[in-house]
Amino acid sequence: MSPRRMVVLGYGMAGARLAEEIRRRDPEGERVALTVVGAEQRHAYNRVLLSAVVAGTMSQDTVRLHDADWADRNRVDLRLGVSAGYIDRTRRRVGLSDGSEVDYDALVLATGAAPWLPPVEGLCAEDGALAPGAVAFRTLEDCERILDAAAVGAPVAVLGGGLLGLEAARGLAGRGNLVTVVHPVGHLMERQLDPEAGRVLAGTLGAAGIDFRLGVTAARYLPGDGLKLADGSHVQADLVVVSAGVRPETGLAQQAGLAVDGGVLVDDALRTSDGRIHAIGDCARHPGTMSGLVQPAWEQAAVLADLLTGADSAARYRGTAVLTRLKARGVDLASFGETQTEVTDPEAEVLCLTDPSRGRYAKLVVRHGRATGGILLGVPDAAASVVQLYERGVPLPEDRLAVLLGRALPAAATPATSPADLPASAVVCRCNSVSKGKLVEAWRGGATSVAELVETTRASTGCGSCRDAVCGIADWLAASS
């Protein structure tokens, strides 16, 4: 039998991961003839690490996911610099922007999301593009524009105090720019943090040289001068970086008549309203996940690869327990599960500790004896322990305060003092679901360096926060070999 023709529209983190997962299950292309279409001219890269590129701590080569000959080695028909213009569901055909067409037996939408541009007077030209002196923060090309436009020491305004906006702000401050964040909500990262945590985070970032204008909107963009705010004040800026959120790219799906509601609607098999078309990543809407994070997209890619290659016809995506980390130098922040629950909630136990002068805030939400949410800022030891409790669903000791301080934990959740003490089931890289056992297995299989472990298991290729742990395990394995 000839292989099924599979087309992936989108070569970002979700589409690239899906292609990898498919070839891991079908390396010779016997079951799947794979075509991947990417609108950018460059190979896939890790968007999570773009703030490090802006800060100058990582190069563009460092954040690449694939090298130049990846497609040839993996029998992938990779088409760069082109996008899909239409989907003909009747003929099962996709029309591309270069005039070509490609037929499919199965089609996957991995078109991601586009920056949301707030309605600020003068921010956009008549054609909808950003005006000169304003740049979005979404792609490597955006990073290049930012670095070209923002001279060291120059004032920069960032529109947006969410996760991506703060990562951009910290990166710019780290390279010597005078950064002011303008955010319409009264505290930072309102989707992940409660007001008190937002205030403590603002103090921590303020100590790094970032100014904030909170609870006020930008009213007008003045090219070369900055922003006029709704309260009549002014923010001087040579450059305005827009990072006010993203919106799923659903235009293609809508044109094709697929069901769309805040994203392309998918079921647990990641099928759209057309059973031959699937969607993953930021463009997809599944009730069990939150958009804008990499881990759900990669878990979806693994499930869909199982289904489309026939490796596991029972695979289903049930949602992702969200854990958010702010990837900014000098900040250790983890937020998960319920974060907005008030201490007055009669149905939950809620503990809060605040130490703003030292940049520390800790919150733990407990229901039925188990952790169901938390915010941990500036307390890395407690974060490591409490996140393990949350992920494993381990019953908490009665002394909740000791738990919040990282003490008196059950043996199953006590942090290991060395890699040797870490159980094989312990998750080292949450983004890629890589356990210590998988790293040991890869080492014994011949991946006897950090680079080889990363290539084999993908550990540390997500948010990068587990890199030190991976290096520690590699050192331990080398010493014990």
C-alpha positions as CSV (number, residue, x, y, z in Angstrom):
1,M,0.0,0.0,0.0
2,S,1.2,3.5,-0.7
3,P,1.7,5.8,2.2
4,R,-1.1,8.2,3.3
5,R,-0.5,11.8,2.1
6,M,-0.3,14.0,5.2
7,V,0.0,17.8,5.0
8,V,0.9,20.0,8.0
9,L,0.1,23.7,7.6
10,G,2.5,25.5,9.9
11,Y,6.1,25.0,10.8
12,G,6.2,26.6,14.2
13,M,6.8,24.7,17.4
14,A,3.6,22.7,17.1
15,G,4.0,21.7,13.4
16,A,7.7,21.0,13.8
17,R,7.1,18.8,16.8
18,L,4.3,16.9,15.0
19,A,6.6,16.2,12.1
20,E,9.3,14.9,14.5
21,E,6.8,12.7,16.3
22,I,5.5,11.2,13.0
23,R,9.0,10.3,11.9
24,R,9.8,8.8,15.2
25,R,7.0,6.4,14.6
26,D,7.4,6.1,10.9
27,P,11.1,6.8,10.2
28,E,11.2,5.4,6.6
29,G,8.0,7.1,5.5
30,E,6.3,3.8,4.8
31,R,3.0,4.8,6.3
32,V,3.0,8.6,5.9
33,A,4.2,10.8,3.1
34,L,4.7,14.0,4.9
35,T,4.5,17.6,3.6
36,V,5.1,20.6,5.9
37,V,4.3,24.1,4.8
38,G,5.9,27.1,6.7
39,A,5.3,30.7,6.0
40,E,8.7,31.8,7.4
41,Q,11.8,31.5,5.3
42,R,13.8,29.9,8.1
43,H,13.7,26.6,9.8
44,A,11.7,26.0,13.0
45,Y,13.0,27.6,16.2
46,N,12.0,27.8,19.8
47,R,9.8,30.9,20.4
48,V,9.9,30.4,24.1
49,L,13.6,31.5,24.1
50,L,13.1,34.7,22.0
51,S,13.6,36.9,25.1
52,A,17.0,35.4,25.6
53,V,17.8,36.4,21.9
54,V,16.7,39.9,22.6
55,A,18.8,40.0,25.8
56,G,21.9,38.7,23.9
57,T,22.3,35.6,26.1
58,M,21.4,33.3,23.2
59,S,22.1,33.4,19.5
60,Q,19.6,32.6,16.7
61,D,21.5,29.4,16.0
62,T,21.1,28.3,19.6
63,V,17.3,28.5,19.5
64,R,16.9,26.6,16.2
65,L,15.0,23.3,16.5
66,H,16.1,22.0,13.1
67,D,19.2,22.3,11.0
68,A,19.3,22.9,7.3
69,D,19.3,19.3,6.2
70,W,16.7,18.1,8.7
71,A,13.9,17.7,6.1
72,D,16.1,15.6,3.7
73,R,17.3,13.3,6.5
74,N,13.8,12.7,7.6
75,R,12.0,12.3,4.3
76,V,9.9,15.5,4.7
77,D,8.8,17.6,1.8
78,L,9.4,21.0,3.6
79,R,8.2,24.1,1.8
80,L,9.5,27.3,3.3
81,G,8.3,30.8,2.6
82,V,4.9,29.8,1.4
83,S,1.4,29.8,3.1
84,A,-1.9,28.2,2.4
85,G,-4.4,30.2,0.4
86,Y,-7.4,27.9,0.6
87,I,-8.5,24.4,1.5
88,D,-10.7,22.5,-0.9
89,R,-12.3,19.9,1.3
90,T,-14.2,18.2,-1.5
91,R,-11.0,17.5,-3.6
92,R,-8.9,17.2,-0.4
93,R,-6.5,19.8,-1.8
94,V,-4.6,22.8,-0.4
95,G,-3.7,25.8,-2.6
96,L,-0.4,27.5,-1.7
97,S,0.7,31.1,-2.1
98,D,3.4,30.1,-4.7
99,G,0.6,28.9,-7.0
100,S,1.2,25.2,-6.3
101,E,-1.3,22.7,-4.9
102,V,-0.8,19.7,-2.7
103,D,-3.3,16.9,-2.1
104,Y,-3.9,15.3,1.2
105,D,-5.5,12.3,2.9
106,A,-5.1,13.9,6.3
107,L,-4.6,17.6,6.9
108,V,-3.3,19.2,10.1
109,L,-3.7,22.9,10.9
110,A,-0.8,24.2,13.0
111,T,-1.1,27.8,12.0
112,G,-0.4,29.2,15.5
113,A,-1.5,32.6,16.5
114,A,-0.8,36.2,15.5
115,P,0.0,39.2,17.8
116,W,-3.1,41.1,18.9
117,L,-2.6,44.8,18.2
118,P,-4.5,47.0,20.7
119,P,-6.6,49.9,19.4
120,V,-4.1,52.7,19.9
121,E,-4.4,55.7,17.7
122,G,-1.5,55.9,15.2
123,L,-0.2,52.4,16.1
124,C,-1.2,50.8,12.8
125,A,-1.0,52.1,9.2
126,E,-4.0,52.1,6.9
127,D,-3.0,48.6,5.7
128,G,-3.1,47.2,9.2
129,A,0.7,47.0,9.6
130,L,2.5,48.4,12.6
131,A,3.6,52.0,12.1
132,P,7.4,52.8,11.9
133,G,9.0,52.6,15.3
134,A,6.6,49.9,16.5
135,V,7.5,46.2,16.5
136,A,5.6,43.1,17.6
137,F,7.3,40.4,19.6
138,R,6.5,37.1,18.1
139,T,9.2,35.9,15.7
140,L,12.9,35.8,15.2
141,E,12.5,38.4,12.5
142,D,10.8,40.6,15.2
143,C,13.8,40.1,17.4
144,E,16.1,41.3,14.6
145,R,13.9,44.4,14.2
146,I,13.9,45.1,17.9
147,L,17.7,44.8,18.1
148,D,18.2,47.0,15.1
149,A,15.9,49.7,16.4
150,A,16.7,49.8,20.1
151,A,20.1,51.2,20.6
152,V,21.6,50.3,24.0
153,G,20.5,52.8,26.6
154,A,17.6,54.1,24.5
155,P,14.1,54.3,26.0
156,V,11.7,51.5,25.0
157,A,8.0,51.1,25.8
158,V,6.4,47.6,26.0
159,L,2.7,47.4,25.5
160,G,1.6,44.4,27.6
161,G,2.3,43.2,31.1
162,G,1.5,39.5,30.5
163,L,4.0,36.7,30.3
164,L,5.5,37.5,26.9
165,G,5.5,41.2,27.5
166,L,7.5,40.8,30.7
167,E,9.9,38.4,29.0
168,A,10.5,41.0,26.3
169,A,10.9,43.8,28.9
170,R,13.4,41.8,30.9
171,G,15.4,41.0,27.9
172,L,15.6,44.6,26.8
173,A,16.5,45.8,30.3
174,G,19.2,43.2,30.4
175,R,20.9,44.7,27.3
176,G,20.8,48.2,28.8
177,N,17.6,49.7,27.5
178,L,15.4,52.0,29.7
179,V,12.1,50.0,29.6
180,T,8.6,51.1,30.6
181,V,5.8,48.5,30.6
182,V,2.3,49.9,29.9
183,H,-0.5,47.5,31.1
184,P,-4.2,48.2,31.2
185,V,-4.8,45.9,34.2
186,G,-3.9,47.0,37.8
187,H,-1.4,44.1,38.2
188,L,1.0,42.1,36.1
189,M,0.2,38.7,34.5
190,E,-3.4,38.7,35.6
191,R,-4.1,35.4,33.9
192,Q,-1.5,33.6,36.1
193,L,-1.2,35.8,39.2
194,D,-3.4,37.3,41.9
195,P,-3.0,41.0,42.6
196,E,-0.6,40.6,45.5
197,A,1.7,38.4,43.5
198,G,1.5,40.8,40.6
199,R,2.6,43.7,42.9
200,V,5.5,41.7,44.3
201,L,6.6,40.8,40.8
202,A,6.5,44.4,39.8
203,G,8.8,45.3,42.6
204,T,11.2,42.5,41.6
205,L,11.3,43.7,38.0
206,G,11.5,47.3,39.1
207,A,14.7,46.5,40.9
208,A,16.1,45.4,37.6
209,G,15.4,48.8,36.1
210,I,11.9,48.3,34.6
211,D,9.3,51.0,35.1
212,F,5.5,50.3,35.1
213,R,2.4,52.1,34.2
214,L,-0.4,49.9,35.4
215,G,-4.1,50.3,35.2
216,V,-3.9,52.7,32.3
217,T,-4.2,52.2,28.5
218,A,-2.2,53.8,25.7
219,A,-4.3,56.3,23.8
220,R,-2.0,57.4,21.0
221,Y,1.3,56.4,19.5
222,L,3.7,59.2,18.6
223,P,6.4,57.8,16.3
224,G,9.9,58.7,17.5
225,D,8.4,60.2,20.7
226,G,6.5,57.4,22.5
227,L,3.1,56.9,23.9
228,K,0.4,59.2,25.2
229,L,-1.6,57.4,27.9
230,A,-5.3,57.7,28.6
231,D,-4.7,59.5,31.9
232,G,-2.9,62.3,30.0
233,S,0.7,61.2,30.9
234,H,3.4,60.4,28.4
235,V,5.9,57.6,28.1
236,Q,9.0,58.6,26.1
237,A,10.2,55.8,23.8
238,D,12.4,55.5,20.7
239,L,10.8,52.1,20.1
240,V,7.4,50.6,21.1
241,V,7.3,46.8,21.4
242,V,3.8,45.3,21.2
243,S,3.3,42.2,23.2
244,A,-0.4,42.6,24.3
245,G,-1.4,39.0,23.6
246,V,-2.1,36.8,20.6
247,R,-5.2,35.6,18.7
248,P,-5.5,32.2,17.1
249,E,-5.0,32.1,13.3
250,T,-8.4,30.8,12.2
251,G,-9.0,32.6,8.9
252,L,-8.1,29.6,6.8
253,A,-10.3,27.3,8.8
254,Q,-13.2,29.7,8.6
255,Q,-12.8,30.0,4.8
256,A,-13.0,26.2,4.7
257,G,-16.2,26.1,6.7
258,L,-14.7,24.5,9.8
259,A,-16.2,25.1,13.2
260,V,-14.4,28.0,14.9
261,D,-15.0,29.7,18.3
262,G,-12.0,31.4,19.7
263,G,-9.9,28.9,17.9
264,V,-10.5,25.9,15.6
265,L,-12.7,23.5,17.7
266,V,-11.2,20.0,18.2
267,D,-12.2,16.9,20.1
268,D,-10.1,14.5,22.1
269,A,-8.7,13.0,18.9
270,L,-7.8,16.6,17.8
271,R,-10.3,16.4,14.9
272,T,-12.0,19.4,13.6
273,S,-15.6,19.4,12.4
274,D,-14.2,17.7,9.3
275,G,-12.9,14.3,10.4
276,R,-10.0,14.4,7.9
277,I,-8.7,17.7,9.2
278,H,-7.0,18.1,12.6
279,A,-5.7,21.1,14.5
280,I,-3.0,21.5,17.2
281,G,-1.2,24.3,19.1
282,D,-2.3,27.9,19.4
283,C,-4.8,27.8,16.6
284,A,-6.8,24.9,18.2
285,R,-9.3,25.2,20.9
286,H,-9.7,22.2,23.2
287,P,-11.6,22.5,26.5
288,G,-8.8,21.0,28.5
289,T,-6.0,23.4,27.8
290,M,-4.9,27.1,27.6
291,S,-3.5,28.6,24.5
292,G,-0.1,30.3,24.3
293,L,1.9,27.6,26.0
294,V,4.2,25.1,24.5
295,Q,3.5,22.0,26.6
296,P,-0.1,21.5,25.4
297,A,1.0,21.7,21.8
298,W,3.7,19.1,22.2
299,E,1.4,16.8,24.1
300,Q,-1.1,17.2,21.3
301,A,1.6,16.5,18.7
302,A,2.4,13.1,20.4
303,V,-1.2,12.1,20.5
304,L,-1.9,13.1,16.9
305,A,1.2,11.3,15.7
306,D,0.0,8.1,17.4
307,L,-3.3,8.4,15.7
308,L,-2.2,9.4,12.2
309,T,0.5,6.8,12.0
310,G,-1.6,4.0,13.5
311,A,0.9,3.6,16.3
312,D,-1.9,3.9,18.9
313,S,-5.4,4.2,17.7
314,A,-6.7,4.6,21.3
315,A,-4.5,7.7,22.0
316,R,-6.6,10.7,23.1
317,Y,-5.7,14.2,24.3
318,R,-7.4,14.9,27.6
319,G,-6.0,18.3,28.3
320,T,-2.9,19.7,30.0
321,A,-2.4,20.7,33.6
322,V,-1.0,24.2,33.1
323,L,2.2,25.2,34.8
324,T,3.5,28.7,33.8
325,R,7.1,29.8,34.4
326,L,8.4,33.3,33.7
327,K,11.7,33.0,31.8
328,A,13.3,36.2,32.9
329,R,16.8,36.7,34.3
330,G,16.8,37.1,38.1
331,V,13.1,36.0,38.5
332,D,12.0,32.5,39.7
333,L,8.3,32.3,39.2
334,A,6.0,29.3,38.9
335,S,2.2,29.5,38.7
336,F,-0.1,26.5,38.3
337,G,-3.7,25.4,38.7
338,E,-6.0,27.7,40.7
339,T,-4.4,31.0,41.3
340,Q,-7.3,33.4,41.8
341,T,-8.9,31.6,44.7
342,E,-9.3,33.9,47.7
343,V,-8.4,33.1,51.3
344,T,-12.0,33.6,52.2
345,D,-13.2,30.8,49.9
346,P,-15.1,28.4,52.2
347,E,-14.5,25.4,50.0
348,A,-10.7,25.6,50.0
349,E,-7.7,26.0,52.2
350,V,-5.6,29.0,51.0
351,L,-2.3,29.9,52.5
352,C,-0.4,33.1,51.5
353,L,3.0,34.4,52.5
354,T,4.2,37.8,51.3
355,D,7.7,39.2,51.7
356,P,7.8,42.0,49.0
357,S,11.1,43.6,50.3
358,R,12.8,40.4,49.3
359,G,10.7,39.7,46.2
360,R,9.0,36.7,47.7
361,Y,5.4,35.6,47.5
362,A,4.0,32.1,48.1
363,K,0.4,30.9,47.8
364,L,-1.0,27.4,48.1
365,V,-4.5,26.3,47.3
366,V,-5.6,23.0,48.8
367,R,-8.8,21.0,48.2
368,H,-9.6,17.6,49.7
369,G,-6.1,17.4,51.1
370,R,-4.3,17.9,47.7
371,A,-2.6,20.9,46.1
372,T,-4.9,22.3,43.3
373,G,-3.1,25.6,42.7
374,G,-0.3,27.9,43.7
375,I,2.0,30.9,43.0
376,L,5.6,30.7,44.0
377,L,7.8,33.7,43.4
378,G,11.3,34.0,44.7
379,V,11.1,30.7,46.6
380,P,12.8,28.2,44.2
381,D,13.2,25.4,46.8
382,A,9.5,25.5,47.8
383,A,8.5,25.7,44.1
384,A,10.4,22.5,43.3
385,S,8.6,20.7,46.1
386,V,5.1,22.0,45.7
387,V,5.1,21.6,42.0
388,Q,5.9,17.9,42.5
389,L,3.1,17.6,45.0
390,Y,0.7,19.2,42.5
391,E,1.8,17.1,39.5
392,R,1.7,13.8,41.4
393,G,-1.5,14.4,43.3
394,V,0.3,13.4,46.5
395,P,-1.8,14.0,49.7
396,L,-0.4,16.9,51.7
397,P,0.8,16.6,55.3
398,E,-1.3,18.4,57.9
399,D,1.2,21.1,58.4
400,R,0.4,23.1,55.4
401,L,2.8,25.9,56.3
402,A,5.7,23.5,56.3
403,V,4.7,22.4,52.9
404,L,4.6,26.0,51.6
405,L,8.1,26.5,53.0
406,G,9.4,23.3,51.3
407,R,9.6,21.3,54.5
408,A,7.9,18.3,56.0
409,L,7.1,16.8,52.6
410,P,5.9,13.2,52.0
411,A,8.8,11.0,50.9
412,A,7.3,10.7,47.4
413,A,7.7,14.5,47.0
414,T,10.9,15.2,48.9
415,P,13.4,16.9,46.6
416,A,16.4,14.7,45.9
417,T,19.8,16.1,47.0
418,S,21.6,14.4,44.1
419,P,20.6,12.7,40.8
420,A,21.3,9.3,42.5
421,D,18.5,10.0,45.0
422,L,16.0,11.0,42.3
423,P,13.5,8.2,41.4
424,A,13.5,7.0,37.8
425,S,9.9,8.3,37.5
426,A,10.7,11.9,38.5
427,V,10.0,14.3,35.6
428,V,13.1,16.3,34.8
429,C,11.8,18.2,31.7
430,R,8.1,18.9,32.1
431,C,7.7,20.5,28.6
432,N,8.7,17.2,27.0
433,S,7.6,14.8,29.7
434,V,11.2,13.5,30.1
435,S,11.9,11.5,33.3
436,K,15.2,10.7,34.9
437,G,14.6,7.1,33.7
438,K,14.3,8.2,30.1
439,L,17.6,10.1,30.4
440,V,19.3,7.1,31.9
441,E,17.9,4.9,29.2
442,A,19.2,7.3,26.5
443,W,22.6,7.4,28.1
444,R,22.8,3.6,28.1
445,G,21.7,3.7,24.5
446,G,24.8,5.7,23.5
447,A,23.8,9.3,24.1
448,T,26.7,10.0,26.4
449,S,26.9,13.8,26.4
450,V,24.5,16.6,27.3
451,A,24.1,17.5,23.6
452,E,23.3,13.8,22.7
453,L,20.9,13.5,25.6
454,V,19.1,16.7,24.4
455,E,18.9,15.4,20.9
456,T,17.7,12.0,21.8
457,T,15.1,13.0,24.5
458,R,14.5,16.7,23.7
459,A,15.0,17.5,27.4
460,S,15.6,21.3,27.9
461,T,14.4,22.2,24.4
462,G,11.2,23.7,25.8
463,C,11.4,26.6,28.3
464,G,15.0,25.7,29.1
465,S,14.5,25.8,32.9
466,C,15.6,22.2,33.3
467,R,19.0,22.6,31.6
468,D,21.0,22.5,34.9
469,A,19.2,19.4,36.0
470,V,19.9,17.6,32.7
471,C,23.6,18.6,33.0
472,G,23.7,17.4,36.6
473,I,22.3,14.0,35.6
474,A,24.8,13.8,32.7
475,D,27.6,14.5,35.1
476,W,26.4,11.9,37.5
477,L,26.0,9.3,34.8
478,A,29.5,10.0,33.5
479,A,31.0,9.7,37.0
480,S,29.2,6.5,37.7
481,S,30.0,4.8,34.3
